[in-house]
Amino acid sequence: MGSTIDGWFINNNGDLELLEIKSSDFHYMSSAIEEYNKNGNFLSSKYFFKYYVQAQMQLACTGLEYCNLFFLIDAAPVNCKIKRNDSLISKVLNFVLKCEREVFNIRAEIIKNNQVKLLISNNIDNDMFNKLVEEIEELVVKSDFYQSGVEFDWTNEFVEYVECVDLEIKTEQSAINLEEDLVEINNLKVELNKIQNENKKREKPIKDLLKIKIDKIMDEYPLINHRNYRFKQFVFTYDPKKRAIADRFKELIPINNKVFVPSNMSNITYANSVPF
């Protein structure tokens, strides 16, 4: 919201366009960027949504029509061209106004209790200061804006601004059947997410260990991304842009049996002429 503008340029038609540059090592942004460029969905990632809103607000401040959201991920440049959406901007500004009102309300409460005078005086010790901070935090947590933000469903709030094509259904019965199927799909996904969330605590130590093992291989052997490798009965490929740790190191054939890997690796010949 309050960030500075990185730059702008003149396009082939002689019109000004904004330029916003983002650099990130987070590969999970790649899928969100790809999805936006394919179908205009800016809600697949909360991080991409944050950048999208930032671009919209910069368009609001400058009055320009387009902002080029330029991502550098692993030095691979990808551009997302964002068109100004006045309705979305208006909604965001409405949230900003609500937040501003709450800030003024909290400020008024602090002043009413003479806490500002206490802050600027030299007679405040650490315990008193910490108590004052706790009181201010309590005011923030109890505020209407904070409470509404705790349960804020940003996808539902902004899905109306995603460009969509209306699906035309020929018969009323087909429409009923489709609605039932979509509701069932949603219910199944909710149940699946519930199970996955319950398993997260069990999954974390396994995922951490998996990441350590994969990183160890990548540190020791110069594997090239997206290339298929064969070693004994192992056939595998490495894709660092996969969000899930388990998907980054993919076996092309199932591995069912444990194998013994000798400590002396110098006598082993590898496919694809990759020196280890």
N, C-alpha and C positions, 0 to 999 in steps of 0.2 A: 504494500500500500504506500509506504513512504520511501521507497527506494528511488535512487536517481536513474535517469534514462541513460543507457549506454551509448546510444547514438542514433543516427538516422541517415537515410540515403535517398537519392532521387532515382525512381524507377525509369523504365524505358519510355513511359508515357509522360514523364516530366513531373510526376506526383511524388510528394514526400511520403516515406514509410519509416516507421520506427524500427530500431534494431535493439533487441535484448539478448545478451549472450549469457549462457549458463554452462558451467563446466562441472562435470560430476564423474565420480568413479562408480556410481551406483548403476549396475547393469539393468536392474528391474525397471528403470525409467525407459529403457529402449522399447519395451513392448507398449507402454503407454503412448510414447511418441509415434510409434508405427500405427497404432490404432487410430490416433487422432488424424494422422495424414491419410488414412484409408477412408474413414467414415465420419470424422468430425466429432467423435466422442471424447470429451475432455474430462470425463468422470471416472475413467478406469483406474486412476491413481490419485490419491490425495495430494501427492507432491506435484504432479503435473497440473492438477486443478489449482493449486496455489499459484503456480507460475502463470497459468491462464488468466486468473483473476488479476494478477499483477499487471499483465499485458493490457487487459481491458481497462484498468484504472489509468494506465499511462496514456492510452488512447483517449480516455475521457479528459485527462488534463491537457492534452495537446490538441484535441479536436481532429486528429488524423483518422484515416479509415482503416489502415492496416498496420499490424505489428509483426515483425519477423522474430519469432522466438527461436534463437539459434543455439542448439545444444552441441557441446563438445564432450563426447563420452568415449574414453580411450582414444582421443585425438581423431575420432571419426565424426565429422560435422554433419548434423542433420537439422534442417530448417522446418519449422512449423509456422505457416502463415495464418495469422489470426485476424479475423474481420471484427470490426467494432460492433458490439451488440448493446444498444442503448437500454433495452429492457433489463438485461442482466446487470449493467452498470447501475441502474436505478435501484435494483434490489440490493446490491452490495452496499451502496451508499446509505440505504435504509438501515442496514445492520450497523454501519459505522455510526450513524446518528444515535441509534439506541445505546451503543457502547459509550459514546461521548456523554450522553445524559447520565448514565450510571457513574461515570468518572466524576462528573460535577456533583452528583448526589453524595458520593463517598467523600469528596473533598469538603463539601459543606458539613458533613457529619464530623470530620476530623477537626475542622475549624471550630465547630460548636463546642467541642469538648476541650478546647484550648491545647490540643495535642501539637499543633504547629509551633506554638510558643515554646513548648517543651523540647521540641526537636532542635530549634535554633539556639536554645540556651546552652550554656556550658555546664549545666548542673545535672546532666543525665549520665547514669552509669550503664554498664552493659546489660544488667538485668532489667533495668527500666526500659532500655531501648528495645530489647528482645520482646518484652511484654507489649510495647507499643506496636511493634511489627506484627505480633500475633493478633492484636485487636484490629489492625488494618486488614490483615488477611481474612479475618472473620467477616468484616464488612463486605469484602469482595466476594467471598463465597456465598454470602446470603443475598447478594444483589440479584435482581430479576434477570439481568443479561447473562450473568455467570450461570445461573441455574438453567436457563434455556439453552445455553451453549453446551452444557454437560450432555444433554440428550439431543444435540443438534444433528440431524440427518442431512448432511450436505448433498448427498446424491439425490434424495427426494426433493430437496429444496430447489435444485438447479437443473433437474432432468428436463424440464419443459423448454430449456434453452438449447438442447441438443437437437440438431436438424434431423428430422425423421421423415420417412415416407409412410403415408397411411396405407395399411394393408386392406385391400378390398375383398370382402367375403361375399360370395354370390347368394348363399341361402342363410336363413336365420338359424337353422339347425347346425350348419357348419360353424357359424359364429359361436353358438353355444358350446359345441364340442371343442373348438379351439380354446375358448376361455377356460373350460374345465381342465384341458391339458396343461395350459400355462400355469394355472393355479397349482396343479399337482406338481409340476416341475419346480415351482417356487417352494412348495412345502418340502419336497425331497431335498432341495439345496439347503434349506434351513436346518433340516435334520442332519444332513451331512456336515454342515458347519459346526453344529453342536457337538457331534462326535469328534470332529477334528480338534475343536477347542479343548475338549476333555483330554485329548491325547497329547496336547502340546507339551505339557510338563514332562511326559515320558519321552517325547520325541527330542527335546532340546539336547540332552547329553549325547544322544546318538548322532544328531546333526552336527554338534560341535566336534565330536571325534571324527566324523566323516569329513568335515572341512579340513581338519588338521592333516588327515591322511592324503587328501587330494592336493592340498598346498605343498605337502612334502614331495609328492611326485613331481609337481610343476616346478618346484625349486631345484630338484636334482636332474630332471631330464627336460631337454628343450622341445617340448611338444608344441606343435603348431595348431592353433585353434581351428576347429571344424575339419581337421584331417583325420581320416580313418587309420588306425594303427593296429598291427597284429603282433602279438608276443605270445609264443607258444599257443595255447588254446584260447587266449584272450584276444578279443577284437573289440576295440573301443574308440571313442572320440571324445574330445573335450570342447565344451561350449561355455565360456565364462559369462555369457549374457543371459543364460537361463537363471531365472529368479530362485527356483528351488535348488538347494545344494545338491540333492540327490540327482537332479537332472543335468547337472553340469558335466559330470563324468559318466557317460552313457555307454553301457555294454551293448554291442550290436547282436550278440548271441548270449543266451543265459549261461551263467556260471554256477554250476551246482557242486563241483568238487573242489576241495582245498588242494592247493599245489604247493610244492616246496620250491622257493626261489633261492638259488645258491648265492652265497655272499660274494663270490668272485664273478662279477658281471662281464669281465673283459672277454670271455670266450664265447659270448652269446651274440649271434647275428640278428639284427633287427630289420624289419621291413621298412620300406620308404627311405632307406639310407640315412636314417637319423642317428648322428653320433651321440652316444651317451658317455 
